[in-house]
Structure formats: C-alpha cells, structure tokens
Amino acid sequence: MRRATRAPMILLGVWVMTMLVSLPLTLVLRGMIVQHLGSSLAGERAAAGIDDDWMQEFGDQAAGIGITFKPTIIGFAAVLDNSSAFLDNTTRPLVVVGAASGYIGLWIFLAGGILDRYARERPTRAHGFFSACGGFFFRFLRLAAVQWVVYAMLFGFVHRLLFDRFYPYVTRDLTVERTAFSIRVALYLVFGLALTAFNLVFDYAKVRAVVEDRRSIAGALGAAMRFIGRNLGASAGLYAANFVLFLLAMAVYAAVAPGSGRAGATMWIGFAIGQIYVLARLWVKLVFWASETALFQLRFGHAAYVARPQPAWPDSPAADAI
C-alpha cells in the first residue's frame, strides 16, 4: 500500500486514461439523448429527475451504446449491474466491448512501467517509465493471449457447466427458493475461486517478468506458480487483504453513492462522488500490484531489486531512436 501511495502520478495518469477512454462513448450517448428529447416536455422532466416512462421509451428504440442507458447506470446500481453481468457472463454491446478492449490494451502497455516503478521504489522519470512500458509490452501481450485463452475456457466452458447445466440439474426438484439461492451463491464462490487462482498466477507472472527481466512468458508463468506454491499462505492472505480493501471501497460508495437528482449542483456533486469512487477502484488495483511486488521481493530477499538496468537519459532506447 505504501508503494502505491508513493507514486501519485501513476494513479492520476490511469484516472485520466480512464476518463479519455470513456469520454467518446459518453459524448455519443449524450448526442443520442439530446436528439431523442429535443425540446419536449420529457426533456424538462428528465432534467428534474428520472422519468421511467421516457427512459423505457428511449431504451426500446436505442441501439449500440444507447441500450446501456437505463436505471441501473445510476449510483451504486451501476456497480451491482457490472458485477452481475460479470458473474453471469452477460454480453455487452459491441461498442462497449471495443472500448473495453482498447482500455485493456492501454493497461497492458502501462503494466511494465507501473510494476517497474513499484519494484524500484524510486522515481523512474518519464523516460524510464515509458522505456519499461515499451520493453515489456510485447511480453505482456503474449501473456494477455494466454489469459484470453484461460478466461475464455473459464467463462465459455466452466461457467456454462456450473450455471447452465449443473445448477438447473440440482435445483429442478427444489421447492424452496432459499435453497436454490444458496446453491447459486456456492457456485459463484467456486467460480470466483477459480478466477482468483488464475488471476493470482498471472499477477505474479507479471511481477517476476519485470523484477527478473524474464523474456519467456512460459518461464514467468512457471516461476509464478512455484512462488505461489512455496508461499501459498502469504500470497493468498495478501490477495484476500487486498480484496477486503476492494470490498471496503465498494461499501463506502454504496453508502454515499448519489441517486437521481436534478440538473445543476446536485448533478455535479454526484459526478464528483462517482469519480472519487473510480479513483478508489484504480488505487485498489495499483495496491494489488504494488503489494504483490513487495511480497515477491521480500521473499526473494532483495528489496527494490530489479534485474533490468534503468535507462538514463540520453542513453535510453528512446534517445537512440531520435
């Protein structure tokens, strides 16, 4: 956690990146809403608060990003909707998937620089940061291909096996809804544990690739599994602690998240609270990476050790390319 807080510019940078990725979709949705409302009375009602009838009418004729405009995007309901869509493997509109894919690509590019900064525990400046980003980008791109295959198997096969076949089979003769709900929650836990196990391996593969300057992703994955196996209690406990931090951020947002309100100051206050939550979520993600890097270096016996030499301007690869 301390390493993550010592690099506030990283948090600010990923927040700006998140805003820039979401801005085009926001402007497109805004244009669709303006075109549909025009200067009608429905526009005045929408500015005064949620108009369920108009929102339903808009959703019935909307396409693309427009179909996401529904009451579940307001306040904490958006968090629950995203969590439900993730656990139930619900498809999203193609335009959203495209933006999310681009966002993931940016994270793949930045991951090397972020982990390198946390591993060194000292500022690397822009040239050192982006040199690490470029140096690890294609390695992490190969790792992302492995992740895609694994997650495709989890969501395409394991998820369907648990929820489309096993769940209907064991609940077909049940008459108590509470029992069926308990079984579904148990299946969510099983699926969540599988996701956690693979996510843990992929995280430590990134850490080992950066700290030890590993070029082989297969080698980094094997080294990550060996490290987790030797330090199962510490790595699982750290992951659990970070997950509790994530749940705490969600709980605080649930308590203060705004509902629908009028245009004006109330709207901007709600927007500010939402962005603070986005910052908190991004900070938690960075804490995950920073703490996992610190644990590996602690067990490795070399705090702030990184095998890859830090480029010094003007001797960095970027300078050679100019």
N, C-alpha and C positions, 0 to 999 in steps of 0.2 A: 504494500500500500504506500509506503514511504517513497519508493522509487517512482511510482505513478504520479504522486503529488509533486515530485521534484522536477517534473517536465511538463509544466502547464501549457507550453506552446503546442505540444503534441495533442493534448485534449482540445485546445482551441482549433487546431488545424483540422482534426477529424470532425469537429462540430460544423465548421464552415463547409467542409466537403459534403457532409450530410445535408446541409441546407441547400447547397448548389445542386445536388442530385435531385432533391425533391422539388425544387423551385419550378422547373419546366412543367412537371405534372400538375403542380398547384395552379399555375397560370392557365393551363389548358382547361382544367376543371372550372376555374373561375370564369373563363370565357363561355363555357357551356351553360353555366348557371345564369350569367348575365343575359345570354341570348334567349334562354327559356323564360326568364322572369320579365325582361323588358321593363316597362314602366307600369306593370299591372299592380293591382291591389295585393296580389300574392307576394310581390316584392316587398311591400311595406310590412306585411305580416311576418315574412322571413327575417326582415331586419329587426323586428321586435322580439323574435324568439323562434323556436322550432314550430314549423307548420307541417304536421304529419301528413295531411292530405296532399299538399303540394309536393312534399318530398317523395311520397309514393308515386304521384303522377310523373315526376321527373325521372324516378328510377325505372318506371315502366317503359319510357321511350329512350332512355340513355343507352349509350354503347361505350365500349372501351373503358377509360378511367372513370366515366360518368356513373357506371354501375356501382362504384365503391361509395358513392355519396348516399349515405343512409344514417339513421340514428346511431349506429354502432361506431361511428367515427368520432363521436363527441366524448371528450374527457376520458375517464378510465375505461369506458366501454370499448374504446379502440384497443387498449391493451388486452382486454379479455377476448375481443374478436380475433386479434392476431394470434393469441395463444391457442384459442380454439381451432383456428384454421391450421396452425402448425401441428397440433396433436392429432387432428382428424384428417390431415393430409388433404385439405381443401384447396382446389386450384384457384388461382388468381387471374385477373385479366392479363392478356399477353403484354400490354404496355407496362403493367406493373412488374411483371416478370422480367421484362427487358431492362427496366430501370434498376431493379434489384440486382440483376446480373452485372450491370455496369458498376454498381456500388460495390459488389463483392470483388470485382476486378481491381478497383482502386484500393481496397483493403489488402489484396494480395500484393500489390505493388508497394504499399507503405509498410507491410508487416516486417520486412527485413530491417528497415531503418528504425522502426519503433523498438524492436527487440534488441537491436544493436545498441541503441541509446540506453535502454534499461540495463543491459548486460555490462556496459562500461561504467555506469553510474557517474557519468560526467558529460557535459555538453559536447556534442559532436559537430556542431555548427551545420549550416545548410549543406555545404559540400560533402561533409562526412555522412550526414543523414541520407542524402539522396544517392550518394555513391553506394551505400549499403542497400538502399531500396532497389537500385538497378542491379547490383551484384547478386541479390537473392531472388529477384523477380522470377526468372525462368525456372529456378529450382522450386520455388513455391507454386509456380504454375503447374509443374509436374505433380507436385503434392496435391494441388487442387483437383487434378484429373483423378487421382486415386480417391480423394474424398468424394468426388461426384459419383464414382462407381459404388463406393461403400454406402453412401446415403441413398443412392437410387435403389440399391438392394434392400436397405432397411425400410424405406417408405414404399417401394414398389412390391416387395415380396413379404417381408416380416410384418409390416403394418397391415397388409391385406389378410395375411394368415391369422393374425390376432383378432382383428376387428371385423373383418368381413366373413370369416369362416368360423373361427373358434368361439367368438363371442355369441353370434346367433345360435350356435350349436348348444352351448351350455346354458343359454337363457330361454330356449324355446318353450320349455315347460314351466317356467317360473311364473308365479302369480304375484310375487311381492316385488314392487318396483325398487325398493331399497336394496334388496339383494342384487338385483341386476346392476344397479348403480355402483355398488361396492365392487362387483366383478370388473366393471369397466374401469374403475379407478385403479384396481390392481393391475389391469393390463396396461394402463397408462404408465404405471410405475415400472413395469417390466420393460416396456418400450423405451422409457426415459433412461433407465439404467444402461440399456444397450447403446443409446445415443451418447450418454455420458462417457462410457468406456472408450468408444472410438474418438470422441472429441478430446479426451484426455491424451490419447496416443498421438493424435495429430498436433495438439498443442506442444507437447514435449518434443515431437519431431522437429517442429519449427525452432524451438529453443536450442536443441542440440545442433541443428544445422547452422544456426547463427553463432553460437558460442564456440563451437569446434570447427567452424568453416567447412562443414561437410558438403560435398558436391553430390554425393549419391543420396537420393531421396529414399531408396530402399534401405540403405545403411542407416539413415536417420530414423526411419520407422522402426527398424530392428533395435537400434540403440535406445529409442524412446520406450519400447516395450520392456527392454531389460532394466532400464532405470525404474520404471513404474513397478515392475515385479520385485526389485530389490528394496524399493521404498514405498510399498503399497499403502501402508498406514499414513505416512506423511503426505504423499501425493493425493490420496483420496480425502484425507482430512482437510488439506488446503483447498481442494476443489469444493468440498462441502461448505467450508467457511466463506469462500467467495460466492457460492450460490446463495447462502443466507444473506449476504450483503446485497445481492441482486433482488431477493425477495423483500428485503427491508426497503430498498428504493421503490419497489412496486407498491408496498404497503403505504409509504408516506404519500406517494402520488395518489393512491386510492382515497386517502383521507382529505387531500387538498384539491384534487382534480376538479376543474370547473365543469358545470353543466352548460346547457344552452342559456344564452343571455342576449341582451340587446347589443346592437352595434354601438361603437364608441369605446369609452374607457373600459367597460366590462369585458368587451371582446379582446382588447389589447392585454388586459391583465390575465385573461385565460390563455392567450397566446404565450405570454411570458412564462406562466407556470408550466405550460407544455414544453417549452424549450428548456427550462431548468430540468425537467424530467429527462429529456433527450440527453442533456449534458451528463446527468447522473448515470444513465444507462451506458453511455460511451465511457465514462470514468470507470464503471464497474468492469467493462470489457478490458480496459487497459490495466486495471488492477489484477485481473486474471493473468494476463501475460507477464506483468512485472513480478508478481509473486511467484509464478511458476519458474521464471528465470532465476530469481533469487534462491529458490529452493534447490534447483539443479546446481547452481554454483556453490551453494553451501555444502551440499553432499559431494560435489566434485572436489571441494577443498581449495578452490581458487576464487575468492570473491572478486568481482569486477574483471575476471579474466575473459578475454576474447582472443581466439587464435588469429583472426583476420586482422592485419595491421590497419589502423585508422588512417585513411588518406589525409594528407595535409596539403592544403592549397599553397602553391600551384602545382603540386605533384600528384594531384588526384587524377583519376581517369577522365573526369570531365574536362580538366585543363588540357590534357593531351588531345582531346577531341576537337578543341577550338582551333 
